[in-house]
């Protein structure tokens, strides 16, 4: 059974940066696309961005130019690099494995003064 474990969450001031990691285990990471989602309090979960098996990435308009996604198949890990963070980026961030339809437990990001 696939397990996804996120790390790297925390609190940061507006304009700051954070990098989230998501380690994939129990399956074949190399053949699954991965994605990041987030859910702010009182809002629906929304797609942040994704990366294909081949490494092609796409991000939501709301984070384009500020967030980037990468993967390291040797480490079974996908990353979400977040720059120029804004208060509206505050949310619980989840990683998702497309092939396995599996979710991580989520990690909290809080952006405030």
N, C-alpha and C positions, 0 to 999 in steps of 0.2 A: 504494500500500500504506500502510495506516494505521500510524503510529508514535506511541508514547506515551513521554514522557520525564518521569520524576518528579524532583523536587528538594525540598530542605528538610529532609532527614534530618539526624540528628546525635545527640549525647548531651545528656541533660538530667537534672536531679535530680527525684526524686519531687515531685509537686505542680506541676511546671513545665508549660510550654506550647510547642507547636511547630505550625507550619503547613506542610503538604505541598502541593505544586503538581504538577499533571500536565498537560503540554501535549500536545494532540492535533493531529496533522498528517497530511496525505495523504488525508483523507476529509472527510465532512460532519459536523462536530461537533454542529451544531445539532439533528440528527435522531437522535442516539444517546444512550441512557441510559448513565450512567457509574457505576462502582462502585469501592470500595476493598476490598482484601483484605489480610490479613497472614499471615505464617508465622513462627512462633517455632521456635527450634532443636528438632529432634526431634518437631515437631508438624505436623499437616496444615494446609494453607492454609485460612483461615477468612474468611468474609465479615464486613466491618466495617460497611459501609453503602453506600447508593446514592442516586442522584439521577436522576429521570426527565427526559425532554425538557422537560416543563413546569415542572420545578423542584421537584417533590415529593420529599422526602427521607425516608429511613428508615435507622435505625441498629440495630446489634445490641444486645441487652440488656446485654452486657458493657461497652459504651461509651456507652450512652444517657445523656444529661445531661452528658456530658463532651466528646464529639466531635460535630462538626457538619460537614456537607458543603454546598458551594455551587459554583456554576458561573458562569463569565463567558463567554458565547458570543462576545463581541467579541474575546476573547483566546484562544478555543479552549482554555480551561483549566478544570479542576476542582480544587477545593481540599478539603483535609481539615484542619479546625481541631481540634487536640487540646489539651484543657485537663485540669488535675488528673491528670497522667500518673502511672501506677503502674509499678512494676517489671514487673508482668505484661503491660504493653503493649509490652515489648521484643520486637521482631520486625522482619522485613523487610516493608515495606509496598509493595503493588503497586496500580496503578490498572488498570482494565479497561474496555474499550469494548464494550458489549453488542452493538451492531449489527454490529460488525466482528469480534467475538470476539478482540480483540487485547489483549495484556498489555504493560505497561511492564516495564522491567528491574528495578525494585524499588529501594527506598532504605531504609537501615538506621536504625532508631530504637532507642536504648539508654537505658533509664531506670534510673539507679542513683545511689547517693550518691557 
